[in-house]
């Protein structure tokens, strides 16, 4: 009944004793964009929310799918399009209200609504029905063997609380809206919200009524989260003892932290690939006249001009794996041949000449400076590499809160993005990044790339139950996608977490901290 997606053997588990500790002080580069669980499909945002809210099914740090608010799930014997979920009984929200099937129905319908950034994840869902107080039926548009893996980040809200506090509708983040649900939480998770100061501090404390109190270590009574954008400041906070645990560890500081007497680094390959997206449409956002990026030969040339090995050695200090495709190695559909990529400046220059752009052109590169490991540094390196083939790149780096709306709003010609795959399946990538941008599909496709054949196959693999046939389709899709070069892959990130020796962390390759699994001395 449960589906296991095992991570690479290099996954590291650092487990300390299970003694009690009062507070863990946590820092990383950026803050959650919102506390509304359906408003933003973004890694840090989801990580913060996961401490307080829960899905039906959770991905364990070791990669296995495990029960959360659902205790069992299976395809209905009467309908291959319907999954039946048995819900956990005796669960309470933080305000004491009982968790029921109606909360699940409400939350899934909310996640499917217009403003939701999560709707693409569950675009195959046709209806959600309560079959009683503790059972729901989720019907999909055709058989969907991937549904359990797809819903690990669909968090459940209290229907009555949402109605009472004007939070039935999902927050319009891109429209600048602030709602009750964007700054308040009433979840079923192990921690409840104490206070929230956006971009400054979020404090959570252990929920005494948590259903899993006897099942998980839960060593911390309090979680104090502080976003610290500046790399040096973040590391200094750890070294000085002001924080206990940091993510987004600067690669240049790994040895310094390792050498500190009371600190350690825990590492793992990460389920995330970093890449550039290109505007393949007819017109530029920044500039006039013909769009050179619409020419496949120009995109091929830019891809060949990027020296990923140099980025690995100089920018990432060896802490990356060069990528030839925007698919992490954890994902179903991965193979080494697809990941092959080479740098050939001379051949790239020839392609530019052939395409009629031998004299070069100018383009703006939009880059975040607080989201990925050395994100701005990678972009700076790319500027120099592309200059070798006559592409003049104007770099515009800004915080992720301003950067991501540019991508989603089709306001960028050339941009950096990172992508993790919580379902561990290629369909997630094609759904969000390659499908023609529309209401339920292609929601993070800022490239204007549109391929009707690939769109058709994306929908087909979501319901194909013949796994052999499905794998053949996925392989064909990747060959097609790689040939069209809508994206320039850069590398697969290596995940490093730094912490005091007293912190025992089960490193999650999705970079999703789940403090209920931590242990402490």
Long-range contacts (C-beta under 8 A, 24 or more apart in sequence): 1-72, 1-73, 1-74, 2-64, 2-65, 2-66, 2-67, 3-65, 3-148, 3-149, 4-63, 4-64, 4-65, 5-59, 5-63, 5-64, 5-65, 5-149, 5-330, 5-424, 6-62, 6-63, 6-64, 7-62, 7-63, 7-268, 7-269, 7-271, 7-330, 7-509, 8-268, 8-269, 8-329, 8-330, 8-509, 10-268, 10-269, 11-62, 11-63, 11-268, 11-269, 11-507, 11-509, 12-266, 12-267, 12-268, 12-507, 13-61, 13-62, 13-506, 13-507, 14-264, 14-266, 14-504, 14-505, 14-506, 14-507, 15-504, 15-506, 15-519, 16-501, 16-502, 16-503, 16-504, 16-519, 16-520, 16-521, 17-504, 17-519, 17-520, 17-521, 18-217, 18-219, 18-519, 18-520, 19-219, 19-520, 19-521, 20-219, 20-221, 20-520, 21-219, 21-220, 21-221, 21-502, 21-520, 21-521, 22-220, 22-221, 22-222, 23-220, 23-221, 23-222, 23-223, 23-224, 24-220, 24-222, 24-223, 24-224, 24-244, 24-245, 24-503, 24-515, 24-518, 24-520, 25-224, 25-226, 25-242, 25-243, 25-244, 25-245, 26-223, 26-224, 26-225, 26-226, 26-243, 26-244, 26-245, 26-246, 26-513, 27-225, 27-226, 27-227, 27-228, 27-234, 27-237, 27-238, 27-243, 27-245, 27-246, 27-247, 28-227, 28-228, 28-234, 28-246, 28-247, 28-248, 29-227, 29-228, 29-229, 29-231, 29-234, 29-247, 29-248, 29-370, 29-371, 30-227, 30-229, 30-248, 30-370, 30-371, 30-399, 30-400, 30-401, 31-198, 31-199, 31-200, 31-202, 31-227, 32-202, 33-173, 33-400, 33-401, 33-404, 34-171, 34-173, 34-182, 35-181, 35-182, 35-183, 35-184, 35-185, 35-193, 35-196, 36-167, 36-170, 36-171, 36-173, 36-179, 36-181, 36-182, 37-107, 37-111, 37-118, 37-155, 37-157, 37-181, 38-107, 38-110, 38-111, 38-113, 38-115, 38-116, 38-117, 38-118, 38-154, 38-155, 38-170, 39-115, 39-116, 39-117, 39-170, 39-171, 39-172, 39-173, 39-182, 40-117, 40-173, 41-117, 41-118, 41-120, 41-121, 41-153, 41-443, 41-444, 42-117, 42-400, 42-404, 43-272, 43-418, 43-420, 43-510, 43-511, 43-512, 44-371, 46-153, 46-512, 47-511, 47-512, 47-513, 48-202, 48-225, 49-155, 49-185, 49-187, 50-153, 50-155, 50-189, 50-512, 50-513, 50-514, 51-189, 51-190, 51-191, 51-204, 51-223, 51-513, 51-514, 51-515, 52-94, 52-185, 52-187, 52-189, 52-191, 52-192, 52-193, 52-204, 53-155, 53-156, 53-157, 53-185, 53-187, 53-188, 53-189, 54-155, 54-156, 54-187, 54-188, 54-189, 55-151, 55-152, 55-153, 55-154, 55-155, 55-156, 56-85, 56-87, 56-104, 56-151, 56-154, 56-156, 57-148, 57-151, 57-152, 58-152, 58-514, 59-152, 59-422, 59-508, 59-510, 59-512, 60-517, 61-506, 61-507, 61-508, 61-514, 61-517, 62-506, 63-330, 63-424, 63-509, 65-148, 65-149, 65-152, 69-99, 69-104, 69-156, 69-188, 73-148, 75-143, 76-137, 79-139, 80-143, 80-465, 81-126, 81-139, 81-140, 81-141, 81-142, 81-143, 81-144, 82-137, 82-138, 82-139, 82-140, 83-137, 83-138, 83-140, 83-144, 83-147, 83-148, 84-131, 84-135, 84-136, 84-137, 85-135, 85-136, 85-137, 85-138, 86-134, 86-135, 87-133, 87-134, 87-135, 87-136, 88-134, 88-211, 89-134, 90-211, 91-188, 91-211, 92-188, 92-209, 92-211, 93-158, 93-161, 93-186, 93-187, 93-188, 94-185, 94-186, 94-187, 94-188, 94-192, 94-193, 94-207, 94-209, 95-158, 95-161, 95-186, 96-209, 97-158, 97-160, 97-161, 97-186, 99-156, 99-158, 99-188, 100-130, 100-133, 100-134, 101-130, 101-131, 101-132, 101-133, 101-134, 101-135, 101-136, 102-130, 102-159, 103-156, 103-157, 103-158, 103-159, 104-128, 104-130, 104-136, 104-156, 105-129, 105-130, 105-136, 105-159, 106-157, 106-159, 106-162, 107-154, 107-155, 107-156, 107-157, 107-159, 108-138, 108-154, 110-157, 110-162, 110-168, 110-169, 110-170, 111-154, 111-170, 113-169, 113-170, 114-170, 114-439, 115-169, 115-170, 115-171, 115-172, 116-170, 117-173, 117-443, 118-153, 118-154, 119-439, 119-440, 119-443, 120-431, 120-432, 120-440, 120-441, 120-442, 120-443, 120-444, 121-150, 121-151, 121-153, 121-154, 121-423, 121-428, 121-431, 122-147, 122-150, 122-151, 122-154, 123-431, 123-440, 123-441, 124-150, 124-462, 124-463, 140-463, 141-463, 142-462, 142-463, 143-463, 143-465, 144-462, 144-463, 145-465, 145-467, 146-423, 146-425, 146-427, 146-462, 149-422, 149-423, 149-424, 149-425, 150-422, 150-423, 150-428, 152-422, 152-423, 153-422, 155-187, 156-187, 156-188, 157-181, 157-186, 157-187, 158-186, 158-187, 161-186, 173-405, 174-405, 174-408, 174-409, 190-216, 190-218, 190-515, 190-516, 191-223, 191-515, 194-222, 199-227, 200-226, 200-227, 201-225, 201-226, 212-516, 216-516, 216-517, 217-516, 217-517, 217-518, 217-519, 217-520, 218-515, 218-516, 219-518, 219-519, 219-520, 220-515, 220-518, 220-520, 223-515, 227-370, 229-369, 229-370, 229-399, 235-498, 238-263, 238-498, 238-499, 238-500, 239-263, 241-500, 244-499, 244-500, 244-502, 244-503, 245-497, 245-498, 245-499, 245-500, 245-503, 245-505, 246-497, 246-498, 246-499, 247-497, 247-511, 247-513, 248-373, 249-373, 249-496, 249-497, 249-498, 250-373, 250-374, 251-316, 251-317, 251-318, 251-319, 251-373, 251-374, 251-496, 252-317, 254-317, 254-319, 254-496, 257-498, 262-500, 262-501, 263-498, 263-499, 263-500, 263-501, 264-498, 264-499, 264-500, 264-501, 265-496, 265-497, 265-498, 266-496, 266-497, 266-498, 266-499, 266-505, 266-507, 267-494, 267-495, 267-496, 267-497, 267-507, 268-494, 268-495, 268-507, 268-508, 268-509, 269-321, 269-329, 269-330, 269-492, 269-494, 269-495, 269-509, 270-328, 270-420, 270-492, 270-493, 270-494, 270-495, 270-509, 270-510, 270-511, 271-328, 271-330, 271-331, 271-420, 271-421, 271-422, 271-424, 271-509, 271-510, 271-511, 272-328, 272-418, 272-419, 272-420, 272-492, 272-493, 272-495, 272-510, 272-511, 273-323, 273-325, 273-326, 273-327, 273-328, 273-418, 273-419, 273-489, 273-490, 273-491, 273-492, 273-493, 274-320, 274-323, 274-372, 274-375, 274-378, 274-416, 274-417, 274-418, 274-489, 274-490, 274-491, 274-492, 274-493, 275-323, 275-326, 275-416, 275-417, 275-418, 275-419, 275-487, 275-488, 275-489, 275-490, 276-365, 276-382, 276-414, 276-415, 276-416, 276-417, 276-487, 276-488, 276-490, 277-407, 277-412, 277-414, 277-415, 277-416, 277-417, 277-446, 277-447, 277-486, 277-487, 277-488, 278-302, 278-413, 278-414, 278-447, 278-485, 278-486, 278-487, 278-488, 279-412, 279-413, 279-414, 279-446, 279-447, 279-448, 280-447, 280-448, 280-449, 280-486, 281-448, 284-363, 284-413, 285-410, 285-411, 285-412, 285-413, 286-363, 286-364, 286-413, 287-362, 287-363, 287-413, 291-413, 292-355, 292-357, 292-361, 292-363, 293-363, 293-413, 293-414, 295-355, 295-356, 295-357, 296-484, 296-485, 297-351, 297-352, 297-354, 297-355, 298-351, 298-352, 298-355, 298-357, 299-485, 299-486, 299-488, 300-348, 300-351, 300-485, 301-347, 301-348, 301-349, 301-351, 301-352, 301-355, 301-389, 302-348, 302-386, 302-389, 302-391, 302-488, 303-341, 303-485, 303-488, 304-342, 304-343, 304-344, 304-345, 304-347, 304-348, 304-351, 305-343, 305-345, 305-348, 305-385, 305-386, 305-388, 305-389, 305-391, 306-343, 306-382, 306-385, 306-386, 306-488, 306-490, 307-343, 307-385, 308-341, 308-343, 308-490, 308-491, 309-343, 310-381, 310-385, 311-378, 311-381, 311-382, 311-490, 311-491, 312-491, 314-381, 315-374, 315-377, 315-378, 315-381, 316-373, 316-374, 316-378, 316-491, 316-494, 319-373, 319-493, 319-494, 319-496, 320-373, 320-490, 320-491, 320-492, 320-493, 320-494, 321-491, 321-492, 321-494, 322-490, 322-491, 323-489, 323-490, 323-491, 323-492, 324-482, 324-489, 325-478, 325-481, 325-482, 325-489, 326-419, 326-429, 326-433, 326-487, 326-489, 327-421, 327-426, 327-429, 327-478, 328-420, 328-421, 328-492, 329-492, 330-421, 330-424, 330-509, 331-421, 331-424, 331-425, 331-426, 331-428, 331-429, 332-424, 332-425, 332-426, 332-471, 332-474, 333-425, 333-426, 333-471, 333-474, 333-475, 333-477, 333-478, 335-475, 338-478, 338-479, 338-482, 341-489, 345-388, 345-389, 348-388, 348-389, 349-388, 349-389, 349-390, 352-389, 352-390, 357-390, 358-390, 359-390, 360-389, 360-390, 360-391, 360-392, 361-390, 361-391, 361-392, 362-391, 362-392, 362-393, 362-394, 363-391, 363-392, 363-393, 363-394, 363-413, 363-414, 364-393, 364-394, 364-395, 364-396, 364-412, 364-413, 364-414, 365-393, 365-394, 365-395, 365-396, 365-414, 365-415, 365-416, 366-396, 366-398, 366-403, 366-406, 366-407, 366-412, 366-414, 366-415, 366-416, 367-395, 367-396, 367-397, 367-398, 367-403, 367-415, 367-416, 368-397, 368-398, 368-399, 368-400, 368-403, 368-404, 368-416, 369-397, 369-398, 369-399, 370-399, 370-400, 371-400, 371-403, 371-418, 372-416, 372-418, 372-493, 373-493, 375-416, 375-418, 378-416, 378-490, 379-416, 382-490, 406-446, 407-444, 407-446, 408-443, 408-444, 408-446, 410-437, 410-446, 410-448, 412-446, 415-446, 417-444, 417-446, 418-493, 419-444, 420-510, 420-511, 422-510, 426-461, 426-474, 426-477, 426-478, 427-458, 427-461, 427-462, 427-474, 430-454, 430-457, 430-458, 430-461, 430-477, 430-481, 431-458, 431-462, 433-487, 434-458, 434-481, 434-486, 447-486, 447-487, 449-484, 449-486, 451-480, 451-484, 453-480, 454-480, 454-481
